[in-house]
């Protein structure tokens, strides 16, 4: 069974639609009331004037019939007001008509019956495509029936004009309501937009993000709370980094002593056999890993901001080629797409990024099989392909976390690394305004990608 996914409007558009519907309802009611009042008043005035005119005309006809004077046809012709009006007189001899000629049979039978019974009547109808007001009056002289059709063309045209104006006004008012709703919601949601932007910056590692001061008491409380929370978070992060740095720094002296002692034991490992020899090898591996971990912790605990004095123009192709030749033996050819892109950044940190990517491929994935420096829409792109089995999609974010070593986590005695190499990659790349991720390599394996902007970090 196919499930239909309904996309919900954003809060801003929901507010705008609510304003538009409110404006539509108000102006719609106003338009309906205005239409009923205007059309009713105009029709009543037209009916009253038409009835009064027909009463005057029927008296003239009645007088002419009573006196028996000739020229009744000329009288009826003189009673027509314009080309669309009609005057009909039903006598025992038949119908007399003047003005616009119509078939009396087209007139409603109930209307004529009322006139024949001596009851005045009027009715709005359309005769041969022309809207008219039919007024029926009895003629007292010889029990004739007088029928006059007054055209409603002008009033119908006025009704159309009024209705078009009202409909246009309702539509314009609705659009105006939506526009006002968008403008109002934009201003009302501006603090929320600023909060979202600042929170995104904090989530991205920028702990300097703050909300501007607000004049509104409610918004001022929100801004103050958010800023205080971020300040406390920044203090906590700095304290943790300072603690890690202090601990790492204090560990360097005893660690150096341990490393020297382990090196002495390693040089005399031939004199140790059995369990003692294996213990020395294990001790040396752990001390080496411990040294690397301390160095990485010191690197992570450094200030998150890049010193402006350390920023320089770095030829990325030259840097990657140099690091690759130093780290790898044999060294794969570095692919450079055209002119090597240059970036503004800290050469030491970028050097560490490339070195960690190469070390990661060497230790965990059978070594790098391709290293490339390319141009991309974001600026510059570094790709390191390895010969390993690849990384499942559910673990691709986890490998960049601190102390994440994948399937080697928990092993001892081999060169499992410190689990901080890729975390340092993401930290250094983020400080340069870039991003790092891992994807599938065509043909198998993993491809670690780093993108850096060309501008200054």
N, C-alpha and C positions, 0 to 999 in steps of 0.2 A: 504494500500500500504506500503510495507516494504521499509524503507529508509536505504540505505547503508552508513555507516559512514566511511569516508576516513581518515585514520591516516596520518597526515602530518609529514614529517621528521623534525627532529630538525635542528637548524641552523648549528650546527657542521657537521651533515651528509650532509646537502645541499651544504655546502662549499666543503666537500670531494668529493661528486658526481660531482660537477662542475669541480674540478681539474681533476677527472678521465675522464670526457667527453672531456675536453680540451686536455688531454694527448692522449686519444684515437683518437681524430680528427687529431692532428698533426702527431702522429706516423702512423696513418692509411694512411694519404696522402703520407707521406714519403715512406711507404711500397709499396703503389700502384705505385708510380713513380719509385721506385727501381725495382719492379717486371717488369714493362713495359720496362725499359731500359735494364735490365739484360737479360730478356727472348728475347726481340727483337734483341739484339746484338748477343746472342748465336745462335738464329735461322738463322740470316742473315749469320753469319760465317759458319754455317753448310750448308746452302743452296749454298753458294758460293763455298765451298770446294767440295760439292757433285756434283754440276754442272760442275766444272772444271774437276773432276775425270771422270764424265760421258762423257764429250767431248773428253778426251784422249782415253777412252775405245772405243767410237764409231768410232774414227779414225782408231784404230787397227782393229776393225771389218770391216770397210769399205775397208781397205787395203787388208785384207784377202779375202774378197769377190771380189775385183777388180783383184787380182792375181789368183783367182780361186784355191788357195791351199786348201788342205783338213785339217782336224783337227779343224773345226769350233767349234765343241762341246768342245774339249779340251781348245780352246781359251776362250770360254765363261766361262768354269769352272775356268780358271786361273784369270778371271776378278773379281770374287766374293771376297769380302774382309773378310767376316766372315760368321758364320753359319746362321745368320739372314738376310743376304743380298741375293738378287735375281737378276738375269739377264735374260731378256726375249727378244727374237728377233722374230719379226713377219715377215715371208716371204710368198711368194705365195704358198709355199708347206705346210705352217702351222707354228706353234710356236715351237721355240727352247728355252729351259729353262735350267738354271743351278743354283746352290745354293739351297736355301730353296724353295721347290717346292710349287707353288701356282697355282690356276686356273686363267688363264688370264681373264676369265669372271668376276672375282671379282674386276677387275680394272675398274675405272669410264670410261664410254664410251666417254664422251667429251674429256678426257685426251688422249685417244688413237686416237680419230679423229684428234686432233691437230697434233699428230705425223705423221699420214698418210697424212696430208695435207702439211707436210714439215715445220711445225711450232714447234720450241722447246717449251716445257712446263714442269712445275713442280707443284707438289701438295702434301700437307701433308695429310695422311690418315692412317687409321688403317686397316690392312689386317690380318685376322685370329688372332686377339688379339694383334698384334705387331704394334706399331706406326712406320711408315716409311715415308721417303720422296721419292716420285716417280718422276723420271726425264725421260722425253720422248724426244728423238732426232731422226730426220730422217737420214737414211743411203742413201747416194747419189748414190751408185753403182747400186742397183737394186730396189730402191724405197721401201726398207724395213724400219721397225720401230724398233728402239732400246729403250728398257725400262729397267731401272735399279732402284731397290728399296733399298735405303740406310736406315738401321735401326736407329731409334731415341731413342732407349732404354736408352742409357746412358744420353742423354740430357734430356729425360723425367724424369729420376731418379734425375738428378741435379735440374730440375724444382721443383720436389716435396720437395727436401731438402731445396731449397731456400724459397719456400712458407711456409714450416713448421717453418723455422727460422724466417721469417717475421711475421707470425701469432703469434708465441710464443713471439717475441719481442713486438708486439702491445699489447698482453695480459699482459705481464710483465710490460710494460710501463703504462698501464691503472691501474693495481694494485698499482704500485709505485706512480702514481698520486693520487690515493685515499688515500694511506698511508701518502703522503706528505700533502694532504689536511687536513686529520685528525690531523696531527702534527701541521700544521700551524694554523688551526682553534682553536686547543686547546690552543696554545700560544696566539693567538689573542683574544680569549674569556676568557682568565684567569682573566683579570681585571673584566669582567662582572660576572664571577663565584664568585670572591671574593666579588663583590658588592652584588650579590644575597645572598650569605652566611651571609654577615654583615647585610643586610636588614632583613633577616629572624631572626637573633639574636635580632635585635631591635624590630621586631614585636613580638617576644617572651618575651620581657620585659628586655633584656640585653642592657641597654643604655651605656655600656662600649665598645660596638663593634665599631671598627674603621677600616678604610681601610689603608693599608700600603702606605708609600710614593712612588710615581711613578717618574721615570726619564723622561718619555715621556711627552711633554708639554700638550697635550690634556688629557691624563690620569691623569696627576697631577692636572689639573683643576677640573676634575670629583671627584677625591679623596678628594681634598680640600673642594669642595662644599658639598660633602656627610658628611665629618667629621664635618664641621661647622654646618650643619643642625642637626646632631645628638647631638652635644654639646649644641646647642640652645634648642633642645627638652629635653635633660637631665636637663639643667638649669630650663626650664619651669616646668618640672615634680617635680624637687626638690623644686622650689618655691611654687608650688601648695601644695605639701606635707607639706612643712614648714608652709604655711598659714593655712592649715587644722589643723596641730598640734597646732599652736599658738592659733587659734580660739578655738579649743577643750580644750586646757589647760586653757585659760582664762574663758571658760564657766563652768569649774568644780566648782569654788568657788560659783558663784551665783546659779549654779544648785544644789550644796549641800545644800545651804540655802533653795532653793525651795523644795527640797526633804524632808528636816527636817520639814518645815512648812506644807507640804502635809501630812507627817506622823502624825503630831499633829492633823490636821483636820481629818485624817482617824480614829485616836483613839477616836475622839469625834463625829464620824459620826452618833451615835445614837441620838445625840441632834439635828441633822439636818434632816429634812424630806422634802419630795416633791422635788421641783426643786433644792434646795440647796444641798440635799443629792446626787442627780444624778450628779450635777456639781462637787462635791468633788470626787466622784468615777471616773468621766472622767478626772479630773485634775490629780489624782493620777496615772491613767493609762498612761496619756501623759508624766508626769514627769519620770515615770519608763522607758518608751520607749526612752525618751530624754537622760536619763542617759546611757542606753545601746548604743545609737547611738554615744554619745560622746566617750565612751570607744572604740567602733569599729573604729571611725575616728582616734583616737590616735594610734590604732594598725596599721591602714592602712598607716598613715603618717610616721611611723618609717622607718628607713633606709632599703632599699630594699635588701641589702646584709646581709648575715648571718655572725655574728661575729665568727671567728674561735675559740675563747675561749668558745663559747656556744655549739660547736659541740661535741657530745659524741655518744657512742654506745647506741642505744635505743632498748630495747626489745619491739617490736611492739605489740606482743600479750599481754604482761603485761600492757603496756600503755593503750591499748584499753579496756581491762578488767577493769582496775582501773577507767577510765573515765566513762565507762558504769555503774559501780556500784554506782558511786557518783551521776550521772545525772538522772538515771532512777529508778523508784520505781513503780511496781516491775521491777527487772532487768532481761532482757533476757540473756540466756547463750551465751557467745561469742564462736563462732566456730573457732577453730584454726587448720589449716591443718598441722598436723605433728608438727615438731619442729618449734616454733614461729620464724619467720624471724627477724633478727636484722638489723637496718639501722643506718647510720651515719647521725645525724642531731641535730637540736635544739629541745630539749624535750618540751619546753614551746610552741613553734609554733605547733608541732605535737599534743600536748595536745589540743590546740585550734582548730585544724582541726577536730579532732574526736568529740569534744564537739559541734562544730557548726553543724556538720552533724546530730548528735543526736537531737539537738535543732530544726533543720529544720524539721526533721521527726515528732517530738513531736508537733510542732506548726501548721504545714500545712498539715500533711498526716496521722493523727490518731495514731502516734507513731511508733517507729521502731518495726518490727516483727522478724528481724534477723540481727545480727551483726557478721561478719566473718573476720578473718585474714588469708590470703592465700598466697601461693607462686605462682609467675607468671614468665613468661619469662623476664619481665622487672625487677623483683626483688621481691618486696612485694606488696600485694594488700589488700585493706580494702574495704569491701562491707557493706552497710547499706540499708536494705530493709524496706520499709514502707508499711502501710496499706491504703494508699490513692488511688485516682483514676488514678494515673500515670500522666506523663507529656507529652503533645503532642510533636512530633519531632520538630516542628517549634519553640518551646519555650525552648528547652533543652540547647541552648547556652545562651539564654536571662536570664535564672534563675541564672547564675553565674555572671551577671553584677551587678554593684553597684546600690542600691536602687530598685532592682527588687524584687517585692513581689507577682508576678503573679496575680491571681484574687483578692487578698486582697489589691492590691494597691489602695490607696485613702481612705481606711476604717479608722475609728477612734473609740476609745472606747473599742476595743478588743486588745488582745496581738498580733498585726500584725507584730511585730519585726521591726528592723531598715532597713532591706533590704541589709545589708552589710555582713551577715554571710557567705553566699556562695562565695561572692567576696573575703573575707579573706581566705577561703579555697583554692581557686585557686591561690591566691598570695603566701600563705605559701607553698603550694605544688610545685609551680613553682620555688620557691627559693631553694627547695631541688632537683630540676631537675626532678620532676615527673609531672604527669598530673591527671586531675580530669574530670569526665563526668557523665552523667546520662543515664540510659537505662531502658528498660522494665524489670520488675521482673516477672519471671515465675509464672503464677497464678494470675497476676494482681498487680497493684501498680508500684512504681518506685524503682530502685536500683541505689544508688549513689556509684560510684566507685572511689577510689584513688589508683594510682600506684606510688610507690616510688622505686628508684634504691637502690641497696644495698650499693654502694660506697658512698664516701663523697659527700656532696652537692657542 
